[in-house]
Amino acid sequence: MQNIIYFCSAKQEIFMPQYPDIFYQNPFVETVQPVDTMRVVDSLPCDSVVPSFITSGFKGTLHPLPRMSYEILEGWNLALLGLMLLLIVLNKQLYPRQFRQELSVPGGVAHTNQLLREWNPMRSFLCMSFTLGYILLMTLFIQKSCVILSHDVLQYNGLRMFGILGAVTAAWVLLRHSTLRFTNWIFDTHDTFDRQMTVQYSVSIFTLFAMVPVTLLLLYNPTKYFIWIGLAVISVAAILRLVMGILETRVSTKIPTFYIFLYFCALEIAPVATLVTAGLRYFSHGSVF
């Protein structure tokens, strides 16, 4: 389709309106000046306008882009969440007293003293099973968060990636427990280690309870809002471990509170903040640094 446009140059004389001289009088400029104007539309003859703007057809080739799917729910995800619920029910039915005592640990030091007089959490099936459930659920949450933040379902949504992230999460939990044991071995504070591990188990159980519905909502509605809610729950759990750890350590040791606070900040707050910041920078900028 060709567009035919005619250009012309015409001389027009523009006369200034007859207002008082004070508004426009200039001794160096004439009151009547020739001005060149370009007239386009007025100079088009009627037969030069194309009668129709519809072309004969599209001559290119269409290449449709593949549709990006954000479906992250898989069958084994629901099976894993069902296992978490079954784990909670079985522990409550098989060990009702231990279950209630472990949940009462945030209530104060007296509850911890009563629990440690009756049984050791380090040797109980209840705490070991809840630790395993905590690792599996955190792994599932981290995997789905990686899928949503990266928009890469094929790379992050498989069982292989779940296994890799599960190993990293288990190593992280084991490193935290090993750090507690090593530190208390250096200062010869075995009673403090038992108290701190009791706090760790108790907070992990509460975190498990809170993260099950958050992860379920994340599976059915994969948006960033539920990622922030999950990170908020994890942050609150880290702060709760910090406060409870300080209170329990003050009971069994004579270390100043300021040094206890620095110790738990290095153990709880700093690693969590570092991992969250590194993950967000990786998915937003493509690099941690």
Helices and strands as residue ranges (DSSP letters): E 9-15, H 21-24, E 32-38, G 46-48, H 75-94, H 96-103, G 105-107, H 109-118, G 121-123, H 125-150, H 153-156, H 159-187, H 190-220, H 224-252, H 257-264, I 265-269, H 270-285
